[in-house]
Amino acid sequence: MTTAPTTQPQDAMRLRELVFGAACAAAVRATARLGVADALDDTPLSAEDLAAAVKTDARALRRLLRALTCYGVFSEEPDGRFAHTDMSRQLREDDPRSLRWIALWCTEPWTWAAWPKLDEAVRTGDSVFEGLFGKEFFPYLHEDAQESAHVFNRAMTTSSVQSARDVAELLDLTGASSVADIGGGQGHVLASLLEKHPGMRGTLLDLPGVVERADPRLRDGGALAGRVDVVPGDCREAVPVEADVYVIKNILEWDDESTRRTLGNVIAAARPGARVVVIENLVDDSPSMRFTTAMDLMLLLNVGGAKHTRASMESRMREAGLVLGEVRPVNAYLHAFESVVPG
């Protein structure tokens, strides 16, 4: 008589968990949308009390929370009440490390339609977005999915604000009198750099619809406005800015031609010896590879773009004509590539 194994092999159990990864993502999204983390403070609460606070069914909420505790998002006390963990606190709106909007962005409705088409994207090497929605990604986002566009803007702001402090702490701009943030979004990195270096001037360059929402510190009446030029423009077309230091953060993940044009435009504008600091997520040489490789696949799906390896980023910069220097981690998610414009 053959006896069935009493334990499930670890790899089979892990694979079963992985194929249900969508359930975990959906549970995090539901918790963020319902505001469960905001309703829970330092005192553990029962599912019934939480359900009353966020207006949900208590039994269903208990099931949701039980699923999340398996991943360390919330914990369950011996008496059945639920308490915060370090991860669940980051789903609160008011936490300085909040990832609420990023969690929502990564699970927006369009993502659930796109992920099942990943095999098609891998076969073709191109985006599947236009085939699904009839438009390229950003036109669809801003014309047909305004709520998702709002989530995108909040997520990008959150990410930029949090990483700006790390960038400002890493970069030593001693001896430089001017810095330009190319494709710098709302200018959070630039603002942090100018606050660290009181004698420095700065320029923010990005699309008109982006810079009109610039960080209040940089706009008229802001604390840094007198030291900043806000320039609307597309860095893939031209970089009409001369500075001692150029910072290019998280925008060289388009197609290779756009990357070449952007770096070429910076070199054309810069004086010999100017520093060019490229800051990017990497899909290798990083403690956050599960996150960055997932973002890499999402970029393939929605815009046909790609995150860089350390070697591919260095190759693009050398091909553009930059002289490479040190590569340093900014934080667990970002690396800074130092270079100079040759004389």
C-alpha positions, 0 to 999 in steps of 0.5 A: 500500500502506497502512503501519500506524502504528509507534507507538501514540498516547499517549491510546490507550495510556493508556486501555488502561492505565486499563481494566486499573487493576484489575490494578494494584490487585490487584497492590498488594493481593497484595503487601500480603497476602503481606508482600513489602515487609516481607521486602525490606530495604535489600539487593536480593533475587532473586525466588527469595529473596523467594519463599522468604521469603514462601512463594510461587512464584518465577516468579509472584512475579517476574511480580507484581513486574515488573508493579508496577515499571511503576508505581514500586512496587519497582524491578528492578536490572540483575542482575534483583534487586528493590529498594525504592522510596519507594512500596514502602517504604510497604507495609511494616508498620513504615514510619511512613508505611505505607499497607499497611492503606489499600491493603488497605481500598481493595481489600477483597473487597466492592469488587470486587463493587461497582465493576461496579455504578457505572453503576447508582449513577450512574443512581440517585444512590444506594448499590448496597450493600444490593442486593448484600449484603442489608444496609446497609454498616456492619451488613454490615461488622460482622456479616458481614465481621469481617475486613474490619471489622478492615482498616477499623479499622486503615486508619482508625487509620493515616490518623488517626494520620498526619493528626493530626500535620498537623492539630496543626501547622496549628491555632493554639489559643492562647488557647483552654482547651478543644477538642472532637473531634466524631466523632473516632474514637479521638481521635488528633487530640485527643491530638496537640492536647493534647500541643501545648497542655499547659494545654488540656482536651479532649473526645472524642465518638463512638459507644460502640463507637468511643470504647471503643477510644480512643487509650491516651493518653486512657484511664484511666492514659494520659498525657492522661487527666486532661485528657480527657472521653470521651463516647459518643454520636452527633453526628447526634443531639446534641452534649452538649459545650461547648468553645472550639474544635470540630474536625469531621474527615472525618465530613460526607460522609454525606447532606445531612440528617445533615450539617445535623443534625451542624452544627446540634447543634454550634451548639446546644451552642456558646457564641457566638464558639466556633470550629468547624474542619471538616476534609475531603477535597475533590474539587476544589482539591487536588493529590490529586484522583485519590485523592479523586475515587476515594474519592468514587465509593466513597462513592457505591457503599457508603453513598450519600455524597459528598466535598465540593467547596470550594463545597459545604462552604462552602455547608453551613456557611453554611446551618447558620449558621456565619460562615466564615473562612479555608480552608487546606490541612492536607496534600495530602489535607485542607483546614481550614475555619475558622468561628465560631458567631455571637453 
